[in-house]
């Protein structure tokens, strides 16, 4: 199709950006079809957050010690390269700072975040920070922009 600037007044992406193989290319495309100063709204499910694995449990209070599948992802275990969820091919692992930079290239957004796992992160924070993760990116489960 012939998509041109100004063709759309609004574009939304909810729980999509974490599955894109090239988020920069998609955001550039969205910018190219939106009318100037129109709405771009999205919700990004942060891979590095507590529930970034897209499995259960989604929040620490749902953790069941008797569920062996929960142990694969609880307390950020999905960030371990040896864990089965780490090998899921449909999640792009874009870092929040990189995503914010790309979005900022094309759009001016107000941001809101959902924080999950503050108490649980204290137990594993040093280990994950030693691997290059920031406390903020581990606590942000969802990033909303508009």
OpenMM code with the backbone's topology and positions (N, CA, C; nanometers):
from openmm import Vec3, app, unit

residues = "UNK UNK UNK UNK UNK UNK UNK UNK UNK UNK UNK UNK UNK UNK UNK UNK UNK UNK UNK UNK UNK UNK UNK UNK UNK UNK UNK UNK UNK UNK UNK UNK UNK UNK UNK UNK UNK UNK UNK UNK UNK UNK UNK UNK UNK UNK UNK UNK UNK UNK UNK UNK UNK UNK UNK UNK UNK UNK UNK UNK UNK UNK UNK UNK UNK UNK UNK UNK UNK UNK UNK UNK UNK UNK UNK UNK UNK UNK UNK UNK UNK UNK UNK UNK UNK UNK UNK UNK UNK UNK UNK UNK UNK UNK UNK UNK UNK UNK UNK UNK UNK UNK UNK UNK UNK UNK UNK UNK UNK UNK UNK UNK UNK UNK UNK UNK UNK UNK UNK UNK UNK UNK UNK UNK UNK UNK UNK UNK UNK UNK UNK UNK UNK UNK UNK UNK UNK UNK UNK UNK UNK UNK UNK UNK UNK UNK".split()
positions = [
    Vec3(0.0823, -0.1204, 0.0000),
    Vec3(0.0000, 0.0000, 0.0000),
    Vec3(0.0860, 0.1258, 0.0000),
    Vec3(0.0290, 0.2311, -0.0487),
    Vec3(0.0980, 0.3590, -0.0545),
    Vec3(0.0703, 0.4370, 0.0742),
    Vec3(0.1570, 0.4218, 0.1732),
    Vec3(0.1400, 0.4907, 0.3006),
    Vec3(0.2195, 0.6208, 0.2963),
    Vec3(0.1551, 0.7287, 0.3306),
    Vec3(0.2205, 0.8591, 0.3240),
    Vec3(0.1997, 0.9364, 0.4533),
    Vec3(0.2786, 1.0404, 0.4717),
    Vec3(0.2713, 1.1265, 0.5891),
    Vec3(0.1317, 1.1845, 0.6008),
    Vec3(0.0777, 1.1807, 0.7222),
    Vec3(-0.0529, 1.2388, 0.7473),
    Vec3(-0.1697, 1.1452, 0.7210),
    Vec3(-0.1408, 1.0223, 0.6874),
    Vec3(-0.2473, 0.9271, 0.6576),
    Vec3(-0.3262, 0.8878, 0.7825),
    Vec3(-0.2595, 0.8929, 0.9001),
    Vec3(-0.3238, 0.8525, 1.0248),
    Vec3(-0.3105, 0.9632, 1.1297),
    Vec3(-0.4116, 0.9727, 1.2147),
    Vec3(-0.4099, 1.0691, 1.3248),
    Vec3(-0.3592, 1.0065, 1.4543),
    Vec3(-0.3628, 0.8744, 1.4636),
    Vec3(-0.3191, 0.8055, 1.5854),
    Vec3(-0.2669, 0.6666, 1.5514),
    Vec3(-0.1667, 0.6248, 1.6255),
    Vec3(-0.1133, 0.4894, 1.6149),
    Vec3(-0.0899, 0.4403, 1.7568),
    Vec3(-0.1280, 0.3164, 1.7838),
    Vec3(-0.1057, 0.2573, 1.9158),
    Vec3(-0.0312, 0.1247, 1.9014),
    Vec3(0.0552, 0.0985, 1.9961),
    Vec3(0.1246, -0.0298, 2.0076),
    Vec3(0.1162, -0.0715, 2.1537),
    Vec3(0.0424, -0.1752, 2.1819),
    Vec3(0.0310, -0.2255, 2.3189),
    Vec3(0.0861, -0.3670, 2.3234),
    Vec3(0.1924, -0.3853, 2.3995),
    Vec3(0.2600, -0.5147, 2.4128),
    Vec3(0.3044, -0.5679, 2.2772),
    Vec3(0.3554, -0.4782, 2.1938),
    Vec3(0.4043, -0.5142, 2.0607),
    Vec3(0.5545, -0.4894, 2.0493),
    Vec3(0.6018, -0.3765, 2.1010),
    Vec3(0.7403, -0.3346, 2.0784),
    Vec3(0.8433, -0.4366, 2.1251),
    Vec3(0.8111, -0.5145, 2.2270),
    Vec3(0.9073, -0.6139, 2.2761),
    Vec3(0.9198, -0.7346, 2.1843),
    Vec3(0.8320, -0.7437, 2.0834),
    Vec3(0.8357, -0.8556, 1.9890),
    Vec3(0.8934, -0.8162, 1.8531),
    Vec3(0.9247, -0.6904, 1.8328),
    Vec3(0.9732, -0.6428, 1.7034),
    Vec3(1.1206, -0.6756, 1.6844),
    Vec3(1.1558, -0.7263, 1.5678),
    Vec3(1.2973, -0.7555, 1.5422),
    Vec3(1.3766, -0.6273, 1.5184),
    Vec3(1.3114, -0.5209, 1.4700),
    Vec3(1.3788, -0.3931, 1.4477),
    Vec3(1.2866, -0.2786, 1.4921),
    Vec3(1.2810, -0.2507, 1.6232),
    Vec3(1.1918, -0.1450, 1.6719),
    Vec3(1.2186, -0.0086, 1.6068),
    Vec3(1.3434, 0.0228, 1.5778),
    Vec3(1.3766, 0.1518, 1.5160),
    Vec3(1.3085, 0.1666, 1.3804),
    Vec3(1.3118, 0.0625, 1.2996),
    Vec3(1.2500, 0.0668, 1.1675),
    Vec3(1.0980, 0.0851, 1.1781),
    Vec3(1.0362, 0.0166, 1.2714),
    Vec3(0.8913, 0.0278, 1.2902),
    Vec3(0.8535, 0.1674, 1.3396),
    Vec3(0.9276, 0.2205, 1.4355),
    Vec3(0.8975, 0.3553, 1.4864),
    Vec3(0.9178, 0.4610, 1.3778),
    Vec3(1.0181, 0.4437, 1.2962),
    Vec3(1.0405, 0.5347, 1.1834),
    Vec3(0.9213, 0.5280, 1.0878),
    Vec3(0.8724, 0.4081, 1.0626),
    Vec3(0.7558, 0.3908, 0.9756),
    Vec3(0.6310, 0.4552, 1.0332),
    Vec3(0.6111, 0.4403, 1.1626),
    Vec3(0.4959, 0.5032, 1.2288),
    Vec3(0.5055, 0.6547, 1.2155),
    Vec3(0.6226, 0.7086, 1.2405),
    Vec3(0.6429, 0.8532, 1.2276),
    Vec3(0.6104, 0.8996, 1.0855),
    Vec3(0.6465, 0.8173, 0.9885),
    Vec3(0.6288, 0.8583, 0.8491),
    Vec3(0.4829, 0.8599, 0.8034),
    Vec3(0.3928, 0.7949, 0.8748),
    Vec3(0.2520, 0.7938, 0.8329),
    Vec3(0.1600, 0.8767, 0.9222),
    Vec3(0.2116, 0.9201, 1.0382),
    Vec3(0.1292, 1.0007, 1.1290),
    Vec3(0.1210, 1.1454, 1.0811),
    Vec3(0.0068, 1.2063, 1.1052),
    Vec3(-0.0054, 1.3498, 1.0835),
    Vec3(0.0838, 1.4209, 1.1837),
    Vec3(0.1418, 1.5347, 1.1456),
    Vec3(0.2255, 1.6079, 1.2417),
    Vec3(0.1487, 1.6388, 1.3701),
    Vec3(0.2179, 1.6239, 1.4824),
    Vec3(0.1639, 1.6523, 1.6159),
    Vec3(0.0428, 1.5669, 1.6524),
    Vec3(0.0331, 1.4484, 1.5955),
    Vec3(-0.0768, 1.3588, 1.6296),
    Vec3(-0.0301, 1.2544, 1.7301),
    Vec3(-0.1169, 1.1611, 1.7647),
    Vec3(-0.0961, 1.0725, 1.8788),
    Vec3(-0.0234, 0.9433, 1.8440),
    Vec3(0.0834, 0.9178, 1.9181),
    Vec3(0.1476, 0.7867, 1.9193),
    Vec3(0.1470, 0.7419, 2.0639),
    Vec3(0.0856, 0.6283, 2.0892),
    Vec3(0.0751, 0.5770, 2.2255),
    Vec3(0.1199, 0.4318, 2.2274),
    Vec3(0.1995, 0.3966, 2.3294),
    Vec3(0.2439, 0.2577, 2.3361),
    Vec3(0.2658, 0.2131, 2.4794),
    Vec3(0.2665, 0.0819, 2.4951),
    Vec3(0.2967, 0.0182, 2.6221),
    Vec3(0.3977, -0.0913, 2.5924),
    Vec3(0.5147, -0.0783, 2.6519),
    Vec3(0.6239, -0.1729, 2.6276),
    Vec3(0.6407, -0.2631, 2.7492),
    Vec3(0.6344, -0.3937, 2.7277),
    Vec3(0.6557, -0.4923, 2.8336),
    Vec3(0.8062, -0.5175, 2.8409),
    Vec3(0.8701, -0.4651, 2.9417),
    Vec3(1.0149, -0.4675, 2.9557),
    Vec3(1.0672, -0.6087, 2.9816),
    Vec3(1.1496, -0.6601, 2.8917),
    Vec3(1.2071, -0.7935, 2.9072),
    Vec3(1.2867, -0.8068, 3.0370),
    Vec3(1.3502, -0.6994, 3.0808),
    Vec3(1.4379, -0.7050, 3.1981),
    Vec3(1.3633, -0.6854, 3.3300),
    Vec3(1.2343, -0.6604, 3.3225),
    Vec3(1.1522, -0.6486, 3.4419),
    Vec3(1.1139, -0.7857, 3.4962),
    Vec3(1.0491, -0.7857, 3.6098),
    Vec3(1.0148, -0.9113, 3.6781),
    Vec3(0.9379, -1.0077, 3.5874),
    Vec3(0.8414, -0.9577, 3.5117),
    Vec3(0.7590, -1.0473, 3.4281),
    Vec3(0.7951, -1.0397, 3.2805),
    Vec3(0.9160, -0.9946, 3.2490),
    Vec3(0.9573, -0.9813, 3.1103),
    Vec3(0.9616, -1.1109, 3.0327),
    Vec3(0.9544, -1.2206, 3.1010),
    Vec3(0.9576, -1.3537, 3.0406),
    Vec3(0.8241, -1.3915, 2.9765),
    Vec3(0.7176, -1.3189, 3.0074),
    Vec3(0.5824, -1.3440, 2.9552),
    Vec3(0.5219, -1.4756, 3.0052),
    Vec3(0.5707, -1.5261, 3.1135),
    Vec3(0.5166, -1.6492, 3.1737),
    Vec3(0.4539, -1.6135, 3.3085),
    Vec3(0.4130, -1.7144, 3.3831),
    Vec3(0.3641, -1.6932, 3.5190),
    Vec3(0.4730, -1.7374, 3.6159),
    Vec3(0.4934, -1.6677, 3.7235),
    Vec3(0.4117, -1.5614, 3.7803),
    Vec3(0.4460, -1.4251, 3.7197),
    Vec3(0.3450, -1.3413, 3.7105),
    Vec3(0.3616, -1.2058, 3.6579),
    Vec3(0.4076, -1.1078, 3.7660),
    Vec3(0.3710, -1.1363, 3.8897),
    Vec3(0.4108, -1.0527, 4.0032),
    Vec3(0.4591, -1.1453, 4.1150),
    Vec3(0.5470, -1.0975, 4.2010),
    Vec3(0.6028, -1.1827, 4.3066),
    Vec3(0.4982, -1.2502, 4.3949),
    Vec3(0.3870, -1.1841, 4.4214),
    Vec3(0.2849, -1.2429, 4.5090),
    Vec3(0.2208, -1.3682, 4.4501),
    Vec3(0.2367, -1.3903, 4.3202),
    Vec3(0.1792, -1.5087, 4.2557),
    Vec3(0.2758, -1.6278, 4.2560),
    Vec3(0.3964, -1.6066, 4.3059),
    Vec3(0.4961, -1.7142, 4.3059),
    Vec3(0.4509, -1.8305, 4.3930),
    Vec3(0.4579, -1.9515, 4.3373),
    Vec3(0.4213, -2.0740, 4.4078),
    Vec3(0.5460, -2.1620, 4.4175),
    Vec3(0.5986, -2.1784, 4.5382),
    Vec3(0.7211, -2.2576, 4.5589),
    Vec3(0.7069, -2.4005, 4.5081),
    Vec3(0.5840, -2.4522, 4.5009),
    Vec3(0.5616, -2.5899, 4.4581),
    Vec3(0.5461, -2.6040, 4.3068),
    Vec3(0.5532, -2.4931, 4.2349),
    Vec3(0.5392, -2.4961, 4.0898),
    Vec3(0.6781, -2.4845, 4.0270),
    Vec3(0.7243, -2.5926, 3.9691),
    Vec3(0.8604, -2.5953, 3.9139),
    Vec3(0.8783, -2.4949, 3.7991),
    Vec3(0.7735, -2.4656, 3.7256),
    Vec3(0.7830, -2.3670, 3.6159),
    Vec3(0.8075, -2.2256, 3.6704),
    Vec3(0.7530, -2.1965, 3.7861),
    Vec3(0.7749, -2.0648, 3.8468),
    Vec3(0.9229, -2.0433, 3.8789),
    Vec3(0.9922, -2.1489, 3.9189),
    Vec3(1.1335, -2.1365, 3.9546),
    Vec3(1.2193, -2.0991, 3.8337),
    Vec3(1.1704, -2.1280, 3.7118),
    Vec3(1.2460, -2.0966, 3.5902),
    Vec3(1.2527, -1.9463, 3.5634),
    Vec3(1.1558, -1.8717, 3.6192),
    Vec3(1.1475, -1.7291, 3.5868),
    Vec3(1.1470, -1.6368, 3.7083),
    Vec3(1.1175, -1.6889, 3.8253),
    Vec3(1.1063, -1.6042, 3.9447),
    Vec3(1.2381, -1.5368, 3.9768),
    Vec3(1.2295, -1.4197, 4.0365),
    Vec3(1.3478, -1.3431, 4.0788),
    Vec3(1.4454, -1.3199, 3.9636),
    Vec3(1.3913, -1.2892, 3.8483),
    Vec3(1.4692, -1.2540, 3.7293),
    Vec3(1.5526, -1.3706, 3.6768),
    Vec3(1.5136, -1.4945, 3.7063),
    Vec3(1.5875, -1.6115, 3.6572),
    Vec3(1.5850, -1.6183, 3.5043),
    Vec3(1.4863, -1.5557, 3.4417),
    Vec3(1.4792, -1.5580, 3.2947),
    Vec3(1.5945, -1.4814, 3.2298),
    Vec3(1.6712, -1.4050, 3.3080),
    Vec3(1.7864, -1.3325, 3.2541),
    Vec3(1.9131, -1.4182, 3.2504),
    Vec3(1.9071, -1.5357, 3.3094),
    Vec3(2.0204, -1.6278, 3.3078),
    Vec3(2.0263, -1.6946, 3.1701),
    Vec3(2.1367, -1.6805, 3.0978),
    Vec3(2.1473, -1.7398, 2.9637),
    Vec3(2.1238, -1.8907, 2.9603),
    Vec3(2.1335, -1.9577, 3.0737),
    Vec3(2.1094, -2.1019, 3.0783),
    Vec3(1.9625, -2.1372, 3.1018),
    Vec3(1.8782, -2.0399, 3.1329),
    Vec3(1.7377, -2.0705, 3.1608),
    Vec3(1.6604, -2.0900, 3.0303),
    Vec3(1.5652, -2.1834, 3.0284),
    Vec3(1.4850, -2.2055, 2.9065),
    Vec3(1.4153, -2.0781, 2.8558),
    Vec3(1.3560, -1.9956, 2.9435),
    Vec3(1.2912, -1.8748, 2.8913),
    Vec3(1.3869, -1.7786, 2.8212),
    Vec3(1.5130, -1.7808, 2.8588),
    Vec3(1.6109, -1.6918, 2.7956),
    Vec3(1.6232, -1.7213, 2.6460),
    Vec3(1.5955, -1.8441, 2.6100),
    Vec3(1.6113, -1.8874, 2.4714),
    Vec3(1.4876, -1.8600, 2.3847),
    Vec3(1.3801, -1.8045, 2.4413),
    Vec3(1.2606, -1.7751, 2.3633),
    Vec3(1.2967, -1.6796, 2.2492),
    Vec3(1.2674, -1.7157, 2.1255),
    Vec3(1.3087, -1.6318, 2.0120),
    Vec3(1.2164, -1.5126, 1.9829),
    Vec3(1.1004, -1.5052, 2.0458),
    Vec3(1.0042, -1.4012, 2.0081),
    Vec3(1.0108, -1.2742, 2.0930),
    Vec3(1.1141, -1.2603, 2.1756),
    Vec3(1.1305, -1.1393, 2.2564),
    Vec3(1.2635, -1.0742, 2.2195),
    Vec3(1.2607, -0.9431, 2.1920),
    Vec3(1.3787, -0.8776, 2.1358),
    Vec3(1.4821, -0.8279, 2.2359),
    Vec3(1.4509, -0.8224, 2.3622),
    Vec3(1.5444, -0.7802, 2.4666),
    Vec3(1.5997, -0.6392, 2.4466),
    Vec3(1.5201, -0.5517, 2.3889),
    Vec3(1.5638, -0.4133, 2.3735),
    Vec3(1.5782, -0.3513, 2.5123),
    Vec3(1.6891, -0.2822, 2.5360),
    Vec3(1.7113, -0.2170, 2.6651),
    Vec3(1.6284, -0.0897, 2.6697),
    Vec3(1.5784, -0.0541, 2.7872),
    Vec3(1.4895, 0.0619, 2.8006),
    Vec3(1.5549, 0.1909, 2.7531),
    Vec3(1.6799, 0.2112, 2.7863),
    Vec3(1.7489, 0.3322, 2.7422),
    Vec3(1.7547, 0.3417, 2.5910),
    Vec3(1.7780, 0.2292, 2.5255),
    Vec3(1.7817, 0.2274, 2.3792),
    Vec3(1.6445, 0.2561, 2.3208),
    Vec3(1.5415, 0.1964, 2.3790),
    Vec3(1.4056, 0.2208, 2.3303),
    Vec3(1.3666, 0.3672, 2.3486),
    Vec3(1.3971, 0.4237, 2.4647),
    Vec3(1.3662, 0.5648, 2.4899),
    Vec3(1.4383, 0.6555, 2.3901),
    Vec3(1.5609, 0.6223, 2.3577),
    Vec3(1.6374, 0.7029, 2.2621),
    Vec3(1.5746, 0.6977, 2.1232),
    Vec3(1.5334, 0.5797, 2.0798),
    Vec3(1.4722, 0.5667, 1.9469),
    Vec3(1.3370, 0.6375, 1.9427),
    Vec3(1.2547, 0.6168, 2.0439),
    Vec3(1.1253, 0.6847, 2.0489),
    Vec3(1.1466, 0.8359, 2.0482),
    Vec3(1.2446, 0.8829, 2.1254),
    Vec3(1.2730, 1.0256, 2.1340),
    Vec3(1.3218, 1.0867, 2.0038),
    Vec3(1.3743, 1.0050, 1.9152),
    Vec3(1.4164, 1.0533, 1.7838),
    Vec3(1.2974, 1.1016, 1.7022),
    Vec3(1.1833, 1.0372, 1.7198),
    Vec3(1.0661, 1.0661, 1.6371),
    Vec3(0.9511, 1.1337, 1.7109),
    Vec3(0.9408, 1.1124, 1.8418),
    Vec3(0.8231, 1.1597, 1.9154),
    Vec3(0.8624, 1.2268, 2.0464),
    Vec3(0.7787, 1.3204, 2.0896),
    Vec3(0.7892, 1.3764, 2.2242),
    Vec3(0.6831, 1.3057, 2.3067),
    Vec3(0.7251, 1.2338, 2.4070),
    Vec3(0.6316, 1.1539, 2.4866),
    Vec3(0.6388, 1.1897, 2.6343),
    Vec3(0.5272, 1.1750, 2.6999),
    Vec3(0.5228, 1.1735, 2.8456),
    Vec3(0.5318, 1.0262, 2.8842),
    Vec3(0.6039, 0.9960, 2.9911),
    Vec3(0.6286, 0.8574, 3.0295),
    Vec3(0.5648, 0.8238, 3.1636),
    Vec3(0.5236, 0.7000, 3.1738),
    Vec3(0.4729, 0.6454, 3.2992),
    Vec3(0.5242, 0.5027, 3.3071),
    Vec3(0.5604, 0.4583, 3.4254),
    Vec3(0.6130, 0.3229, 3.4402),
    Vec3(0.5347, 0.2458, 3.5455),
    Vec3(0.5364, 0.1157, 3.5317),
    Vec3(0.4806, 0.0257, 3.6333),
    Vec3(0.5989, -0.0484, 3.6941),
    Vec3(0.6152, -0.0353, 3.8244),
    Vec3(0.7269, -0.0964, 3.8960),
    Vec3(0.6772, -0.2220, 3.9668),
    Vec3(0.7540, -0.3303, 3.9532),
    Vec3(0.7189, -0.4583, 4.0160),
    Vec3(0.8447, -0.5214, 4.0747),
    Vec3(0.8346, -0.5765, 4.1945),
    Vec3(0.9401, -0.6585, 4.2519),
    Vec3(1.0447, -0.5867, 4.3341),
    Vec3(1.0123, -0.4692, 4.3841),
    Vec3(1.1116, -0.3914, 4.4602),
    Vec3(1.1713, -0.4733, 4.5750),
    Vec3(1.0875, -0.5383, 4.6535),
    Vec3(1.1346, -0.6153, 4.7692),
    Vec3(1.2177, -0.7364, 4.7245),
    Vec3(1.1744, -0.8049, 4.6195),
    Vec3(1.2437, -0.9235, 4.5711),
    Vec3(1.3776, -0.8880, 4.5064),
    Vec3(1.3840, -0.7703, 4.4426),
    Vec3(1.5072, -0.7313, 4.3753),
    Vec3(1.6216, -0.7141, 4.4735),
    Vec3(1.5935, -0.6719, 4.5950),
    Vec3(1.6993, -0.6527, 4.6944),
    Vec3(1.7809, -0.7801, 4.7162),
    Vec3(1.7171, -0.8963, 4.6972),
    Vec3(1.7846, -1.0238, 4.7205),
    Vec3(1.8828, -1.0587, 4.6093),
    Vec3(1.8592, -1.0110, 4.4875),
    Vec3(1.9422, -1.0499, 4.3733),
    Vec3(2.0066, -0.9304, 4.3026),
    Vec3(1.9868, -0.8117, 4.3563),
    Vec3(2.0290, -0.6887, 4.2899),
    Vec3(2.1786, -0.6848, 4.2599),
    Vec3(2.2623, -0.7135, 4.3561),
    Vec3(2.4073, -0.7046, 4.3372),
    Vec3(2.4526, -0.7966, 4.2240),
    Vec3(2.4030, -0.9187, 4.2229),
    Vec3(2.4391, -1.0155, 4.1190),
    Vec3(2.4009, -0.9634, 3.9801),
    Vec3(2.2808, -0.9081, 3.9682),
    Vec3(2.2355, -0.8582, 3.8380),
    Vec3(2.3067, -0.7290, 3.7988),
    Vec3(2.3334, -0.6425, 3.8944),
    Vec3(2.4080, -0.5205, 3.8636),
    Vec3(2.5500, -0.5534, 3.8187),
    Vec3(2.6090, -0.6574, 3.8747),
    Vec3(2.7424, -0.7003, 3.8321),
    Vec3(2.7412, -0.7486, 3.6868),
    Vec3(2.6259, -0.7880, 3.6383),
    Vec3(2.6117, -0.8313, 3.4986),
    Vec3(2.5738, -0.7154, 3.4066),
    Vec3(2.5657, -0.5927, 3.4612),
    Vec3(2.5423, -0.4757, 3.3774),
    Vec3(2.4011, -0.4227, 3.3742),
    Vec3(2.3134, -0.4768, 3.4570),
    Vec3(2.1755, -0.4286, 3.4621),
    Vec3(2.1630, -0.3183, 3.5665),
    Vec3(2.0835, -0.2174, 3.5355),
    Vec3(2.0585, -0.1132, 3.6345),
    Vec3(1.9364, -0.1517, 3.7171),
    Vec3(1.9343, -0.1045, 3.8390),
    Vec3(1.8213, -0.1320, 3.9279),
    Vec3(1.6912, -0.0815, 3.8657),
    Vec3(1.6973, 0.0353, 3.8020),
    Vec3(1.5762, 0.0938, 3.7421),
    Vec3(1.5198, 0.0049, 3.6316),
    Vec3(1.6051, -0.0450, 3.5435),
    Vec3(1.5520, -0.1259, 3.4337),
    Vec3(1.4979, -0.2604, 3.4821),
    Vec3(1.5490, -0.3088, 3.5952),
    Vec3(1.4987, -0.4341, 3.6503),
    Vec3(1.3648, -0.4147, 3.7209),
    Vec3(1.3418, -0.2965, 3.7759),
    Vec3(1.2168, -0.2692, 3.8471),
    Vec3(1.1023, -0.2294, 3.7542),
    Vec3(1.1350, -0.1746, 3.6382),
    Vec3(1.0289, -0.1297, 3.5459),
    Vec3(0.9750, -0.2484, 3.4698),
    Vec3(0.8512, -0.2819, 3.4978),
    Vec3(0.7854, -0.3949, 3.4327),
    Vec3(0.7223, -0.3496, 3.3007),
    Vec3(0.6636, -0.2330, 3.3021),
    Vec3(0.6004, -0.1758, 3.1828),
    Vec3(0.6356, -0.0295, 3.1697),
    Vec3(0.6540, 0.0115, 3.0464),
    Vec3(0.6801, 0.1505, 3.0133),
    Vec3(0.5660, 0.1978, 2.9225),
    Vec3(0.4997, 0.3036, 2.9627),
    Vec3(0.3898, 0.3598, 2.8841),
    Vec3(0.4330, 0.4960, 2.8320),
    Vec3(0.4063, 0.5213, 2.7060),
    Vec3(0.4398, 0.6500, 2.6478),
    Vec3(0.3275, 0.7026, 2.5632),
    Vec3(0.3112, 0.8333, 2.5635),
    Vec3(0.2096, 0.8985, 2.4785),
    Vec3(0.2546, 1.0407, 2.4525),
] * unit.nanometer
topology = app.Topology()
chain = topology.addChain("A")
for resn in residues:
    res = topology.addResidue(resn, chain)
    for name in ("N", "CA", "C"):
        topology.addAtom(name, app.Element.getBySymbol(name[0]), res)
